[in-house]
Amino acid sequence: MVLDVGDSAPDFTLPNQDEAPISLASFQGQWVVLYFYPRDNTPGCTKEACGFRDCNSDYQARNVQILGISPDTAKSHQKFIEKQTLPFTLLSDPDSEVARAYESYGLKKFMGKEYDGVYRQTFIIDPQGQLAKIYRKVKPAEHAEQVLQDLETLQSNFQ
């Protein structure tokens, strides 16, 4: 089964950077930007996270929660948040179970090598818990701005 716009977003509970359990269900009634990324403190992941950081006040003004998910540990997330001054929650998915549920995990190729890993993908979830938009191909540098523009349209059309 392939996830598509209009489908219910798979629920999950994962530890955040402070090792506190966070459930998607607790954001019911709010818009959520859920983004999957491979690793803390790598060039593309840092660009993407800093893009969301730099647009954070615009996301907050629209009452949108940002959640980043990677296989990194809570301790790694804490260091990444401190180093980059990230004002949003990062969740640890060490076994990539949630990434798999969102079809954001699988075979990757890099420099001629194949391996399994997390795909850089983003999902906008509406206040009713449904997938409103899916980004299967993400360019880290301009992604946060693109998501914000799309949210404006989605929110204005939401009943």
C-alpha positions as a Markdown table, in Angstrom:
| # | Residue | x | y | z |
|---|---|---|---|---|
| 1 | Met | 0.0 | 0.0 | 0.0 |
| 2 | Val | 1.3 | 3.4 | -0.9 |
| 3 | Leu | 0.5 | 6.4 | 1.3 |
| 4 | Asp | -1.3 | 9.1 | -0.5 |
| 5 | Val | -2.9 | 12.5 | 0.2 |
| 6 | Gly | -6.2 | 12.0 | 2.1 |
| 7 | Asp | -5.0 | 8.9 | 3.9 |
| 8 | Ser | -4.8 | 8.9 | 7.7 |
| 9 | Ala | -1.3 | 9.7 | 8.9 |
| 10 | Pro | 0.1 | 6.6 | 10.7 |
| 11 | Asp | 0.1 | 7.3 | 14.4 |
| 12 | Phe | 3.2 | 6.8 | 16.5 |
| 13 | Thr | 4.9 | 7.5 | 19.8 |
| 14 | Leu | 8.6 | 8.2 | 19.8 |
| 15 | Pro | 11.0 | 9.8 | 22.3 |
| 16 | Asn | 12.0 | 13.4 | 21.8 |
| 17 | Gln | 15.4 | 15.0 | 22.5 |
| 18 | Asp | 14.7 | 14.9 | 26.2 |
| 19 | Glu | 13.6 | 11.2 | 26.0 |
| 20 | Ala | 9.9 | 12.2 | 26.7 |
| 21 | Pro | 7.4 | 10.2 | 24.6 |
| 22 | Ile | 5.7 | 12.2 | 21.9 |
| 23 | Ser | 2.6 | 10.9 | 20.1 |
| 24 | Leu | 1.3 | 12.2 | 16.8 |
| 25 | Ala | -2.2 | 11.8 | 18.2 |
| 26 | Ser | -1.4 | 14.6 | 20.8 |
| 27 | Phe | -1.3 | 17.1 | 17.9 |
| 28 | Gln | -4.9 | 16.3 | 16.8 |
| 29 | Gly | -6.6 | 19.6 | 15.8 |
| 30 | Gln | -3.3 | 21.2 | 14.7 |
| 31 | Trp | -1.4 | 21.2 | 11.5 |
| 32 | Val | 1.9 | 19.2 | 11.6 |
| 33 | Val | 4.9 | 19.2 | 9.4 |
| 34 | Leu | 6.6 | 15.8 | 9.8 |
| 35 | Tyr | 9.9 | 15.6 | 8.2 |
| 36 | Phe | 12.2 | 12.6 | 7.9 |
| 37 | Tyr | 16.0 | 13.1 | 7.6 |
| 38 | Pro | 18.9 | 10.7 | 7.6 |
| 39 | Arg | 21.3 | 12.1 | 10.3 |
| 40 | Asp | 22.0 | 15.0 | 12.7 |
| 41 | Asn | 24.8 | 17.3 | 11.8 |
| 42 | Thr | 25.3 | 16.3 | 8.2 |
| 43 | Pro | 25.3 | 19.1 | 5.5 |
| 44 | Gly | 21.9 | 18.5 | 3.9 |
| 45 | Cys | 20.2 | 17.7 | 7.2 |
| 46 | Thr | 21.6 | 20.8 | 8.8 |
| 47 | Lys | 20.5 | 23.0 | 5.8 |
| 48 | Glu | 17.0 | 21.5 | 6.0 |
| 49 | Ala | 16.7 | 21.9 | 9.8 |
| 50 | Cys | 18.1 | 25.5 | 9.7 |
| 51 | Gly | 15.5 | 26.3 | 7.0 |
| 52 | Phe | 12.7 | 25.3 | 9.3 |
| 53 | Arg | 14.4 | 27.2 | 12.2 |
| 54 | Asp | 14.7 | 30.3 | 10.1 |
| 55 | Cys | 11.0 | 30.2 | 9.1 |
| 56 | Asn | 9.8 | 29.0 | 12.6 |
| 57 | Ser | 8.0 | 32.3 | 13.5 |
| 58 | Asp | 6.0 | 32.0 | 10.3 |
| 59 | Tyr | 5.1 | 28.4 | 11.1 |
| 60 | Gln | 4.1 | 29.4 | 14.7 |
| 61 | Ala | 2.0 | 32.2 | 13.4 |
| 62 | Arg | 0.0 | 29.6 | 11.4 |
| 63 | Asn | -0.2 | 27.3 | 14.5 |
| 64 | Val | 1.9 | 24.6 | 12.8 |
| 65 | Gln | 4.0 | 22.1 | 14.7 |
| 66 | Ile | 7.3 | 20.9 | 13.2 |
| 67 | Leu | 8.5 | 17.5 | 14.0 |
| 68 | Gly | 11.8 | 16.1 | 12.7 |
| 69 | Ile | 12.5 | 12.3 | 12.8 |
| 70 | Ser | 15.8 | 10.5 | 12.3 |
| 71 | Pro | 17.3 | 7.3 | 13.6 |
| 72 | Asp | 19.7 | 9.4 | 15.9 |
| 73 | Thr | 19.6 | 9.1 | 19.7 |
| 74 | Ala | 18.0 | 11.7 | 22.0 |
| 75 | Lys | 21.5 | 12.8 | 23.0 |
| 76 | Ser | 22.5 | 13.4 | 19.4 |
| 77 | His | 19.3 | 15.4 | 18.9 |
| 78 | Gln | 20.0 | 17.5 | 22.0 |
| 79 | Lys | 23.5 | 18.4 | 20.6 |
| 80 | Phe | 22.1 | 19.1 | 17.1 |
| 81 | Ile | 19.4 | 21.4 | 18.6 |
| 82 | Glu | 21.9 | 23.2 | 20.8 |
| 83 | Lys | 24.4 | 23.7 | 18.0 |
| 84 | Gln | 21.9 | 24.9 | 15.5 |
| 85 | Thr | 19.5 | 26.7 | 17.9 |
| 86 | Leu | 16.5 | 24.6 | 16.7 |
| 87 | Pro | 13.2 | 25.7 | 18.2 |
| 88 | Phe | 11.3 | 22.5 | 17.4 |
| 89 | Thr | 11.1 | 18.9 | 18.4 |
| 90 | Leu | 13.3 | 16.1 | 17.1 |
| 91 | Leu | 12.2 | 12.5 | 17.5 |
| 92 | Ser | 14.3 | 9.4 | 17.7 |
| 93 | Asp | 13.3 | 6.5 | 15.5 |
| 94 | Pro | 16.3 | 4.1 | 16.1 |
| 95 | Asp | 14.8 | 1.1 | 14.4 |
| 96 | Ser | 13.2 | 3.3 | 11.6 |
| 97 | Glu | 9.8 | 1.7 | 12.3 |
| 98 | Val | 8.0 | 5.1 | 11.9 |
| 99 | Ala | 10.1 | 5.9 | 8.8 |
| 100 | Arg | 9.0 | 2.5 | 7.4 |
| 101 | Ala | 5.3 | 3.3 | 8.2 |
| 102 | Tyr | 5.7 | 6.5 | 6.2 |
| 103 | Glu | 7.5 | 4.8 | 3.4 |
| 104 | Ser | 10.5 | 6.9 | 4.1 |
| 105 | Tyr | 13.0 | 4.0 | 4.5 |
| 106 | Gly | 14.6 | 1.7 | 2.1 |
| 107 | Leu | 17.4 | 1.1 | -0.4 |
| 108 | Lys | 19.7 | 4.1 | -1.1 |
| 109 | Lys | 22.7 | 4.5 | -3.3 |
| 110 | Phe | 25.6 | 6.7 | -2.5 |
| 111 | Met | 29.0 | 6.8 | -4.3 |
| 112 | Gly | 28.4 | 3.4 | -5.9 |
| 113 | Lys | 27.3 | 1.7 | -2.7 |
| 114 | Glu | 23.9 | 0.4 | -1.8 |
| 115 | Tyr | 22.5 | 0.4 | 1.7 |
| 116 | Asp | 19.2 | 0.8 | 3.6 |
| 117 | Gly | 18.5 | 4.2 | 5.1 |
| 118 | Val | 16.1 | 7.0 | 5.8 |
| 119 | Tyr | 14.8 | 9.0 | 2.8 |
| 120 | Arg | 14.5 | 12.8 | 3.1 |
| 121 | Gln | 10.8 | 13.2 | 2.9 |
| 122 | Thr | 8.2 | 15.5 | 4.4 |
| 123 | Phe | 4.5 | 15.1 | 5.2 |
| 124 | Ile | 2.0 | 17.8 | 6.0 |
| 125 | Ile | -0.8 | 16.5 | 8.3 |
| 126 | Asp | -4.0 | 18.3 | 8.6 |
| 127 | Pro | -5.9 | 18.9 | 12.0 |
| 128 | Gln | -8.0 | 15.8 | 11.3 |
| 129 | Gly | -4.9 | 13.6 | 11.1 |
| 130 | Gln | -5.0 | 13.1 | 7.4 |
| 131 | Leu | -2.1 | 13.5 | 4.9 |
| 132 | Ala | -2.6 | 16.9 | 3.2 |
| 133 | Lys | 0.7 | 16.9 | 1.2 |
| 134 | Ile | 3.6 | 14.6 | 0.6 |
| 135 | Tyr | 7.1 | 15.6 | -0.5 |
| 136 | Arg | 9.0 | 12.6 | -1.9 |
| 137 | Lys | 11.9 | 14.6 | -3.3 |
| 138 | Val | 13.3 | 17.3 | -1.0 |
| 139 | Lys | 15.9 | 20.0 | -1.8 |
| 140 | Pro | 17.1 | 20.9 | 1.7 |
| 141 | Ala | 18.0 | 24.5 | 1.1 |
| 142 | Glu | 14.6 | 25.8 | -0.1 |
| 143 | His | 12.3 | 23.2 | 1.4 |
| 144 | Ala | 11.1 | 25.0 | 4.5 |
| 145 | Glu | 10.0 | 28.0 | 2.3 |
| 146 | Gln | 8.2 | 25.7 | -0.2 |
| 147 | Val | 6.3 | 23.9 | 2.7 |
| 148 | Leu | 5.3 | 27.2 | 4.2 |
| 149 | Gln | 3.9 | 28.4 | 0.8 |
| 150 | Asp | 2.0 | 25.2 | 0.3 |
| 151 | Leu | 0.6 | 25.4 | 3.9 |
| 152 | Glu | -0.9 | 28.8 | 3.1 |
| 153 | Thr | -2.9 | 27.3 | 0.3 |
| 154 | Leu | -3.8 | 24.1 | 2.2 |
| 155 | Gln | -5.0 | 26.0 | 5.3 |
| 156 | Ser | -7.1 | 28.5 | 3.3 |
| 157 | Asn | -8.8 | 25.6 | 1.5 |
| 158 | Phe | -9.3 | 23.5 | 4.7 |
| 159 | Gln | -12.9 | 23.0 | 5.9 |
